[in-house]
Each structure stands twice: as C-alpha cells, then as structure tokens.
Amino acid sequence: MSSYNKRISFYLILTFSLLFNISAQENDIKLFDEDTTIEKKVSTNDIDILNKYVYSNIASAYKLSSSNQTPISKDTKRLYVDLENLKTINSEKSNSIEVVIIKLLNENDLTQSIQLDFTTNFPNLKCVYISCEVKSSLPEMKKAIQKPKQSIKTYLGFNLPE
C-alpha cells in the first residue's frame, strides 16, 4: 500500500472515530434505572434520549431559586428545578412534562437527599436528569439519590464549569 493510501486510510479512520465519539459532557453521564446504587453505561439510545430531552431546544419551565419562576403550561416538556424547589413540584401535575432536570448548584445541595417522589405526577415523564454543577464524587451522589416510586430512567451528569 502506498504512503498516500495509508495516509488517506488513517484520516478516514480518524474522521469516523471522531464522528461516532460522544462528547466529553455525555461521557460524564451515568445512568440509573430502578436501582439508584448501580450505574450503567449510557447507550446510543440513552444519548438520543438526552439529546432530545436535555440538550435540545424545547418548551421549558423553571422552578429555580436564582431565576424567575415560570409556570408549567400545556406545551411545557422540560422542567428545571433546584433542590430548594424540588419539594414544591410534588403538588404539580402535568401530562406534558417529559423530563425533569434537577440542578445541584452548591455544596449544601450535596448534603441533602434527592427525592424522586414527584415522578408519579408526570405520567409522560421519560427521564430525570440530575445536573451536578459542583465538585462531587459518584459514591457521594449515589447515596443522595433516592429510588423513584416508578421505573424511570435517571441520568446523573457532572457538569462542572471549566
């Protein structure tokens, strides 16, 4: 094989490996199904779920202490909530919510348990994404996440600012 063909082959392999590689953010994501103490590898299907419900531009509502609260409308698919407001969504009910994103914003959040009791309030809920935005460890996070009342995919993402 000529050096030109070897070079082309190398670049093709490199290009395909880059195309099929997932981003660093997605590599930092752990999946918990029914047992919140056992993490699973994120599959291609999980990446599709995350792209659709977490990373895409869809109608969202916000229940965050640091920003304006926005109500859940009939078109709302994604709900952002921090731990301070997590208990308040137990009284919310919506058929439109498909993902709840729980934001852990400070070190105090890591000392609290993450209750997933609200999952039964959203019959069309596809997943829960816990966005840990402070330095933490996986064992620490596993202890904090409480088992949901229904079987729901629960993703944990470490989204530390660089």
Secondary structure, DSSP 4 states (H G I P E B T S, - for coil): --HHHHHHHHHHHHHHHHHHSPPHHHHTEEEE-S-TTS-B---HHHHHHHIIIIIS---EEEE-TTS------TT--EEEEEHHHHGGGGG---SS--EEEEEE-SGGGGGS-B--GGGGG-TT--EEEEEE-S---HHHHHHHBPPPSS--EEEEEE----
